[in-house]
Amino acid sequence: MHMENPFRNRGIIYSCYTKISRESENFIPEHIFTYIESGSLQINDGHKVYILKAGDFAFYVKNRLAKFTKQPTEQGGEYKSLSVMMDEQMLLKLKGTFKQQAAPEPESVIHLDANPLYKSYAQSLIAYINTEEQPSERLLDVKVQEIALLLLETKPEFANILFDFSEPGKIDLKDFMLRNFNFNVGLERFAYLTGRSLSTFKRDFEKLFGKSPSKWLQQKRLDEAYRLISRERKKPSDVYIEVGFENLSHFSFAFKKAFGTSPSQLSEAS
């Protein structure tokens, strides 16, 4: 993975990759507007795979798990994207002027139409970022508020999403963990997303699974890795990320300790 001079300030991220990149943190903490300038982006939320290509605009709903794979264009090209995070404090200031209505649960990723207003917004922000003098934090705060207002003007129904400040409710822990064990997030994130404090999450988890969350997660991920390598013949270098490990060396060490053979040895024998 190689990233050149990423810009990150006031919730605005402008990044450039020359090699394929997979995110290590698989959690969307705030609502995000994104624009793919070049390359492509694959997003897997455990239920559906979304593909964004150059020129696409999208909106990510907060408090969701998702895996991001950033793919540069072929023949030495680049992946470039602009993302703008809309924090709760800013949205609270806007809430009073917009009406909300009951609406179904949105998908994790919402494709946005190729509205020329979105393109003008993205291009203006990228122009600010690419100037020799970095834009002021005051200006960046205005640009974050601008995209929130622009979304609300072009899609009034987004008020239901942007102004939903409720925390995740208590849900079925077993079902959630069996579907999402391969997302590389901490126990605090899992606890939050299942509507529990960390201590309650650990207590409920041990009652259900008979072991601590950390031990269960590692074994579950290793078992899935073994299946993917031995049956689906996937490469260990791809599998460790897919099942939720942070790095290849830790994965290989844990795998050999659990099964008595390394992932590469199993791969060669399969």
Secondary structure, 3 states (H helix, E strand, C coil): CCECCCEEECCEEEEEECCCEECCCCEECCEEEEEEEECEEEEECCCCEEEEECCCEEEECCCEECEEEEECCCCCCCEEEEEEEECHHHHHHHHHHCCCCCCCCCCCEEEECCCHHHHHHHHHHHHHHCCCCCCCHHHHHHHHHHHHHHHHHHCHHHHHHHCCCCCCCCCCHHHHHHHHCCCCCCHHHHHHHCCCCHHHHHHHHHHHHCCCHHHHHHHHHHHHHHHHHHCCCCCHHHHHHHCCCCCHHHHHHHHHHHHCCCHHHHHHHC
